[in-house]
């Protein structure tokens, strides 16, 4: 009997195992079916990164309701007017849905106004009108936002176009229902036109970087007659039965009776050019379209772009994260141009205040986005990038300088001369129109030769005369972040030399190739680190490599030492060889997350974000170090890069409100994820190579603008199988730790065999390493 019982138990266990296996297969089949049957845009979570505040950034994002690269975004406001953290995930009250152009909470907003619905007693002041809401009764898609305003029993919705939008307010039965248009502070005007069911006006709020005649002209058309028309003026003073108001901060109120479930639609558009252009934008982009038609068009605009990269995998969470990151990459820079009555491209210049022909883009910090966002555009969106380059040429012609941080005009933020790598990378990849080449080359040369009369310190090169005389920006001459500036100028010089060489300007090329070696001037061989150097040639003392700021920008020496994008082999040689170089990389990850914040007098959020993720002194939440992991490839140890890249992809990113490990920054931190999940990364913009890491997905297909496709396959890829055992390109064995731009653009297949044990021989030979200037000059 005992033996029979055991046999029965074994049979039951065996059947259970079969059942479990079948269920797992069924679940995986269902997951794959879900991927195939779901619109890609519905994998996007616009709330990714919104659970942030001043002291700790999990993205510092807000939910952007817009079409790709749109002139106008829309977002719900949980914070007061003027607060850069406009939407905080942990908040529970909403004050309105606003048109926004904010690229970052640190840069803040401009040209913002909002709409809000209330019922019952009239509440129009922002602290009084706010309504309780719940994420449980909130729909957040890139193409559609809906929220239940619990205090008023109203559902408010918005769907976008590039320069317009449609609102849909579903009211309860009420004798007193209102829609408020808040035109915000720093100068505004509203005019209610009851016979046309219309509100027109302008707002002038900004955070800098605008000419004196800056206006955002808006028009709002309703589909219901107005029974009440009020406005308010400065100091929240209500002006009953008024149809116009102008001042520092004004707004409009329209009211009516509503039945239960009654829907009121509002079509809204704006223009930086004129009130007439705002109406033209409204008629052209919405016209007679219904709310649902506008919603569907916006959805399809996203589907078109997201489908350029198709992922095949059975991990739905990773797919959600990928498309949520891709969505962020496709938001900035903003289209700051419009189409006139003849359908010609025109723009209001945020530099000289004139309306001029041609493209203009804005809301971008090149210190962040030169690293991966613009290389992504060159790979996937060359036509768009050629328009962006035309916009940069126009910015130079209109202001005399290239922007480095534009929002909408020149802003004094960050350092470097990173317009050069952006322009040169586009030029070398054929994405600059011939008419713009000479203008842009003149512009990047001006950055490198003229220091006087710059509009703000971040434009051109602060400390340029020292740099051009000594070969570095000194530590002790009152110019902060001097080592970071030296390193970034040297890299920019490399890209200038590349463009000059391609243009046949040999003398200029030779000069700037030589200057690109200036990184060596701030390398301290006694510590194998970059270090501040005084004007007399002595190194700064005392020196603490853990000290953030001071000689560096939002980082320390351990972070900035690796900013030699153009000549990693040269840096390897300075450190005494590949073994010492790799050991120094290891040290950053293996040491505790200790830091010195004395320069700031407080622990800034970038430091805290490094400290809490348990990756030593690796600070992925800020841009200077984001390429660092890939440098193992240059040292012949790509397997270490594979380990750490997979860890960052799966540990530091998720499609959740706390899904980033620091500021998202105009798509850059997202672009790192997008590239790295595909399996490679552009360490050196201006060079035709991507450095190989560890692909996250089983297969990715890139649908290129030239009509060709490039596939990345990773056989046996899994949570544990993140090492590359071998690779092939178009069926032939491939041993380089880099992939050429041309290989992608020509179409084909890159296939990796993945495993759970490192192949220390793959791509480890000197000839397998990516480009370094020292190997060619």
Secondary structure, DSSP 8 states (H G I E B T S, - for coil): -HHHHHHHHHHHHHHHHHHHHHHHHHHHHHHHHHHHHS-GGGG--TTTT-S--SS--S------BSSTT-S-EEEEE-S-TT-S----TT--EE-EEEEE--S-TTT---S-EEEEEEESS---SHHHH-EE--GGGEEEETTEEEEEETTTTEEEEEEE-SSEEEEEEE--SEEEEEEEEE--SSSEEEEEEGGGTEEEEEE---SS---TT--EEEEEEESS--SEEEEEETTTEEETT--EEEESS-EEEEEEEE-TT-EEEEEEEEESS-HHHHHHHHHHHTTT--HHHHHHHHHHHHHHHHTTEEEE-S-HHHHHHHHHHHHHHTT-SEE--EE-TT--EEEE-TTT--EEES--EE-EEHHHHTTTHHHHHHHH-HHHHHHHHHHHHHHHHHHSS--SEESSSB-----S-THHHHHHHHHHTT-S-HHHHHHHHHHHHHHHH--TT-SSTTSS-TTHHHHHHHSS--TTSS-SSHHHHHHHHHHHHHHHHHHHHHTT-HHHHHHHHHHGGGGGGGEETTTTEE--B-TTS-B-SS--TTB-STTSSSS-HHHHTT--TT-HHHHHHHTTSHHHHHHHHHHHHHS----B-TTTTS--HHHHHHHHTTSTT--TTSGGGTTGGGGGGTTT-HHHHHHHHHHHHHHS--SSTT--SS--TTTHHHHHHHHHHHTEE-SSTTSSEEEE----SSEEEEE-TTS-EEEEEEET--SS--EEEEEEETTEE---SEEEHHHHHT-EEEEEEEESS--TTTT-SGGGS---GGGT-
